[in-house]
Amino acid sequence: MTNPYENELKALKRSGRYRERHVSDEELLDGASNDYLGLAHLKELHLKACETLNAYTFHAPKSSMLVNGYHPIHRNFEQALCEANGFEAGIVMGSGFNANIGLIEALGRKGDLILMDEAYHASGVMATRMCDARVEFFAHNDSKALHNALKTASEKRIIVAVEGIYSMSGDKLSKEILEVCERYDVLVILDEAHSSGVIGENLMGILDYYSILPSQNMIKMGTLGKAYGSFGAYVLSSHHISEYLINRAKNVIYATAPSLYDTALAHHALNYIQNNVMHLKEAIAVRQRIVKEVLGIKVDGLIVPIEIGDNVRVMELQKSLKEELGILVGAIRQPTVNRAIIRLIARLNIPEETLVRVCERFSHNRVKSRDE
């Protein structure tokens, strides 16, 4: 069979949804990546990670965690994350996508109910198709919709899956959602991929932001490839749930343990964040203020979604910004979003004057935030 997917590829090109890989251009300013704090550019963290690794006799995990791959580097980082976030136990995992798949597939058993925000990440949506639980999606960030779903649910074990900051809309989780979950005594999965390292008194995420102490029913999943400038993920929970995941999560049981270098790098990034909280919070606030003043959009983190609505147009705008201002922004199309958007990440590595110019480029596309 020759070119078995030719028609599908042609259809993607016609609709403006065709995707290609491009080698990262170091000459461009990066306004597209999720490296929110710019730590992926901080050489001192790389050197410290190498120094940590050089203290051991081997530099790769070699096997799954349950065979012989659980290294002191993993354990030390898990303990540091638990201390920083107030959880009892942690497990480092391969990636955010990998963690969501393993976590949700393992937790959702026959007779259970998973209630998931309709804007939850694609990895979580995919995981719901792999588990035996009944699955319902509720209106985005709508505490009343969640309350109504819980009120009529008959299952004894219910899991609610939400995000701290949503990856495309950039809005933060409503506190009322957490209050509803507490009232109904359900398990809560908090995907903190885009909130950990960006919001909160100590920059630890949404629970830190709301000054909520983790309960036995809360499970926090965070990624290391965003604010932490590394690669991988982690799941924090009670001892009980961690014990269960070690025994049931297939991504823990059957996969080689996470990279030792990336785990060490993330640990040094965590230390850096904790040692520079005030400076980082001030820099984040400056960028949020610029976006508010120029675009009129109040952003909760550093994700600035600018709705364009046309697939071809977003690609044209992305190209013109590279040529005019030397900056790369995200051109996000279906099926990732319902309507095409420019996704600008107001990273701390972007000079303030450049961020102003980029925002001015889109000021005519001003969309009022929900908080106005």
Sequence and secondary structure as in RCSB ss.txt:
>XXXX:A:sequence
MTNPYENELKALKRSGRYRERHVSDEELLDGASNDYLGLAHLKELHLKACETLNAYTFHAPKSSMLVNGYHPIHR
NFEQALCEANGFEAGIVMGSGFNANIGLIEALGRKGDLILMDEAYHASGVMATRMCDARVEFFAHNDSKALHNAL
KTASEKRIIVAVEGIYSMSGDKLSKEILEVCERYDVLVILDEAHSSGVIGENLMGILDYYSILPSQNMIKMGTLG
KAYGSFGAYVLSSHHISEYLINRAKNVIYATAPSLYDTALAHHALNYIQNNVMHLKEAIAVRQRIVKEVLGIKVD
GLIVPIEIGDNVRVMELQKSLKEELGILVGAIRQPTVNRAIIRLIARLNIPEETLVRVCERFSHNRVKSRDE
>XXXX:A:secstr
  STTHHHHHHHHHTT         TTSEEESSS TT GGG HHHHHHHHHHHHTSS SS  SBIIIII  HHHH
HHHHHHHHHHT SEEEEES HHHHHHHHHHHH  TT EEEEETT  HHHHHHHTTSSSEEEEE TT HHHHHHHH
HH   SSEEEEEESB TTT  B  HHHHHHHHHHT EEEEE TTTTTTSSTTS  HHHHHT    TTEEEEEESS
STTSSS EEEEE HHHHHHHHHH HHHHSSB   HHHHHHHHHHHHHHHHTHHHHHHHHHHHHHHHHHHH    S
SSEEEEE   HHHHHHHHHHHHHHHSEEEEEE TTTSSS EEEEE  TTS HHHHHHHHHHTGGG    TT 
